[in-house]
């Protein structure tokens, strides 16, 4: 998965009841419908327990929400890349603000993901982290100040300098990595603002998962991405 796909929308299902089990499948089918209607590339990041179910019933990529750097073996309770791949995952989030890792662990996770063919999406809370992670050559980096996650206040509007500074620093290190923007995106104009600041896609969660009409908000986001192609 790379820039040839055009703008990308990743929806992180987290552990919300609205996106667990059968409801996760329903929401994934909604995202798939919007992809077919708009051509915008959709990805779902679901709980490990739902990866197999979703991967069997939808065509859009299913990502894990987290992986651990441990090798296969005596490591109880860890999310191992081989298990995620075997379950049907095509990629994974790494270092989300709710599941942070050390830089050393991030590097190991990127390499382990690459070894089994999983797309890596590393979350970065600021420009320094973003540039450090860019040097590790992940497939994507998502700019997400943790203080704005889930607030409905978009980073692209509240702290546009965070996005532009991070994009600049990342590009100084890595010209190929796909840059996404997350944290607080809740309406189409937030998406447009993010892309104007240099992002190539979005990482969203509660604005979609907890919406009264998920298809409408996803369609609105997709149309905003479409206009910026």
C-alpha positions as CSV (number, residue, x, y, z in Angstrom):
1,X,0.0,0.0,0.0
2,X,1.6,3.3,-1.1
3,X,1.0,6.6,-2.8
4,X,-0.3,5.0,-6.0
5,X,-3.5,4.3,-4.1
6,X,-4.2,8.0,-3.6
7,X,-5.7,9.4,-0.4
8,X,-6.2,6.9,2.3
9,X,-8.6,6.7,5.2
10,X,-7.8,4.4,8.1
11,X,-10.6,4.0,10.7
12,X,-9.3,2.7,14.1
13,X,-12.1,0.7,15.7
14,X,-10.3,0.8,19.1
15,X,-12.3,-1.3,21.7
16,X,-15.6,0.6,21.4
17,X,-18.8,-1.5,21.7
18,X,-20.0,0.0,18.4
19,X,-17.0,-1.6,16.6
20,X,-16.6,-5.0,18.3
21,X,-17.6,-8.4,16.8
22,X,-20.6,-8.3,14.6
23,X,-20.8,-4.5,14.8
24,X,-17.2,-4.3,13.6
25,X,-18.3,-6.3,10.6
26,X,-21.3,-4.1,9.9
27,X,-19.1,-1.0,10.1
28,X,-16.4,-2.5,7.9
29,X,-19.1,-3.3,5.2
30,X,-20.2,0.4,5.4
31,X,-16.6,1.5,4.8
32,X,-16.4,-0.9,1.9
33,X,-19.6,0.5,0.4
34,X,-18.1,4.0,0.5
35,X,-14.9,2.9,-1.1
36,X,-16.9,1.4,-4.0
37,X,-18.9,4.6,-4.3
38,X,-16.0,7.1,-4.1
39,X,-12.8,5.2,-5.0
40,X,-11.1,6.4,-1.8
41,X,-9.0,3.7,-0.3
42,X,-10.5,2.5,3.1
43,X,-8.7,0.6,5.8
44,X,-10.0,-0.7,9.1
45,X,-7.8,-1.3,12.2
46,X,-9.7,-3.7,14.5
47,X,-9.2,-5.6,17.7
48,X,-7.0,-8.8,17.2
49,X,-10.0,-10.9,18.0
50,X,-11.9,-9.5,15.0
51,X,-9.2,-9.7,12.4
52,X,-10.1,-13.1,11.1
53,X,-13.9,-12.4,11.0
54,X,-13.5,-9.1,9.1
55,X,-10.8,-10.4,6.7
56,X,-13.1,-13.2,5.7
57,X,-16.1,-11.0,4.8
58,X,-14.8,-7.7,3.4
59,X,-12.4,-6.8,0.6
60,X,-10.9,-3.7,2.2
61,X,-7.7,-4.1,4.1
62,X,-7.9,-5.1,7.7
63,X,-5.1,-3.9,10.0
64,X,-4.2,-4.9,13.5
65,X,-4.2,-2.1,16.1
66,X,-0.9,-3.1,17.6
67,X,2.0,-5.6,17.4
68,X,4.7,-6.5,19.8
69,X,8.4,-6.9,18.8
70,X,8.7,-10.4,20.4
71,X,9.5,-13.4,18.3
72,X,7.3,-16.5,18.2
73,X,7.8,-18.6,21.3
74,X,7.3,-18.3,25.0
75,X,5.7,-14.9,25.1
76,X,2.3,-15.1,26.7
77,X,-0.2,-12.3,25.9
78,X,1.8,-10.7,23.1
79,X,0.5,-9.8,19.7
80,X,3.0,-11.5,17.3
81,X,3.2,-10.4,13.7
82,X,3.0,-14.0,12.4
83,X,-0.3,-14.4,14.2
84,X,-1.7,-11.2,12.9
85,X,-0.7,-12.2,9.3
86,X,-2.2,-15.6,9.7
87,X,-5.4,-14.2,11.0
88,X,-5.8,-12.1,7.8
89,X,-4.3,-8.8,8.7
90,X,-2.6,-6.8,5.9
91,X,-1.0,-4.2,8.1
92,X,-0.8,-2.8,11.6
93,X,-0.7,0.3,13.6
94,X,2.5,0.8,15.7
95,X,3.0,3.1,18.7
96,X,-0.5,4.5,18.9
97,X,-0.7,7.0,21.8
98,X,-2.8,4.5,23.7
99,X,-0.2,1.8,23.1
100,X,3.1,3.5,23.0
101,X,6.5,1.7,22.5
102,X,10.1,2.7,22.8
103,X,11.9,3.8,19.7
104,X,13.9,0.5,19.8
105,X,10.6,-1.5,19.9
106,X,9.2,0.6,17.1
107,X,12.1,-0.2,14.9
108,X,11.8,-3.9,15.7
109,X,8.1,-3.9,15.0
110,X,8.6,-2.1,11.6
111,X,11.2,-4.7,10.6
112,X,9.1,-7.7,11.8
113,X,6.0,-6.3,10.0
114,X,8.0,-5.9,6.8
115,X,9.4,-9.4,7.1
116,X,5.9,-11.0,7.0
117,X,4.4,-8.5,4.5
118,X,2.4,-6.3,6.8
119,X,2.0,-2.6,6.0
120,X,3.4,-0.5,9.0
121,X,1.6,2.7,10.1
122,X,3.6,4.3,12.9
123,X,1.8,7.0,15.0
124,X,3.9,10.0,16.0
125,X,2.9,12.5,18.7
126,X,5.2,15.3,17.5
127,X,7.7,16.3,14.9
128,X,10.7,14.9,16.8
129,X,9.1,11.5,17.0
130,X,7.9,11.7,13.5
131,X,11.4,12.4,12.1
132,X,13.0,9.7,14.2
133,X,10.4,7.2,13.0
134,X,10.8,8.3,9.4
135,X,14.4,7.2,9.6
136,X,13.2,3.7,10.4
137,X,11.5,3.5,7.0
138,X,7.9,2.5,7.8
139,X,5.2,2.5,5.1
140,X,3.2,5.3,6.7
141,X,3.4,7.8,9.6
142,X,0.3,9.2,11.3
143,X,0.7,12.6,13.0
144,X,-1.4,12.5,16.1
145,X,-1.0,14.8,19.1
146,X,-2.5,12.7,21.9
147,X,-4.1,15.6,23.7
148,X,-6.5,16.1,20.8
149,X,-7.4,12.5,20.2
150,X,-11.2,12.0,20.7
151,X,-11.8,15.6,21.5
152,X,-13.5,16.6,18.2
153,X,-11.0,19.4,17.9
154,X,-8.9,18.7,14.8
155,X,-5.1,19.1,15.0
156,X,-5.3,20.4,11.4
157,X,-7.1,23.5,12.8
158,X,-6.1,23.7,16.5
159,X,-2.4,23.1,15.9
160,X,-1.6,23.3,12.2
161,X,2.0,24.1,12.9
162,X,2.3,20.6,14.4
163,X,1.3,19.1,11.1
164,X,3.4,21.3,8.9
165,X,6.5,21.0,11.1
166,X,6.2,17.2,11.3
167,X,5.6,16.9,7.6
168,X,8.7,19.1,6.9
169,X,10.9,17.1,9.3
170,X,9.7,13.7,8.0
171,X,10.3,14.8,4.4
172,X,13.8,15.9,5.3
173,X,14.5,12.3,6.3
174,X,12.2,10.2,4.1
175,X,10.7,11.3,0.8
176,X,8.6,8.2,0.3
177,X,6.8,7.5,3.5
178,X,3.0,8.2,3.3
179,X,2.0,10.8,5.9
180,X,-1.4,10.7,7.5
181,X,-3.1,13.1,9.9
182,X,-5.2,12.2,12.9
183,X,-6.5,13.5,16.2
184,X,-9.8,15.2,16.5
185,X,-10.9,15.1,12.9
186,X,-14.7,15.3,13.0
187,X,-15.9,17.0,9.8
188,X,-15.0,17.3,6.1
189,X,-13.3,20.6,6.5
190,X,-10.9,19.1,9.0
191,X,-9.9,16.6,6.3
192,X,-9.4,19.3,3.7
193,X,-7.3,21.3,6.2
194,X,-5.1,18.3,6.9
195,X,-4.4,17.7,3.2
196,X,-3.6,21.3,2.6
197,X,-1.0,21.1,5.4
198,X,0.8,18.2,3.6
199,X,-1.0,15.0,4.8
200,X,-1.9,12.4,2.2
201,X,-4.7,10.7,4.2
202,X,-6.3,10.5,7.6
203,X,-6.5,8.3,10.6
204,X,-9.8,8.6,12.4
205,X,-11.7,6.8,15.1
206,X,-14.6,8.0,17.3
207,X,-15.9,10.5,14.8
208,X,-16.8,7.5,12.6
209,X,-17.3,4.7,15.1
210,X,-19.6,6.6,17.5
211,X,-21.5,8.5,14.8
212,X,-25.2,8.2,14.6
213,X,-24.9,7.8,10.8
214,X,-21.4,6.3,10.1
215,X,-21.9,6.1,6.4
216,X,-22.7,9.8,6.1
217,X,-19.6,10.9,8.0
218,X,-17.4,8.5,6.1
219,X,-18.8,9.6,2.8
220,X,-18.2,13.3,3.8
221,X,-14.6,12.5,4.7
222,X,-14.2,10.5,1.5
223,X,-15.6,13.4,-0.7
224,X,-13.1,15.8,1.0
225,X,-10.3,13.4,0.2
226,X,-11.5,13.1,-3.3
227,X,-11.4,16.8,-3.9
228,X,-7.8,16.9,-2.9
229,X,-6.6,14.2,-5.2
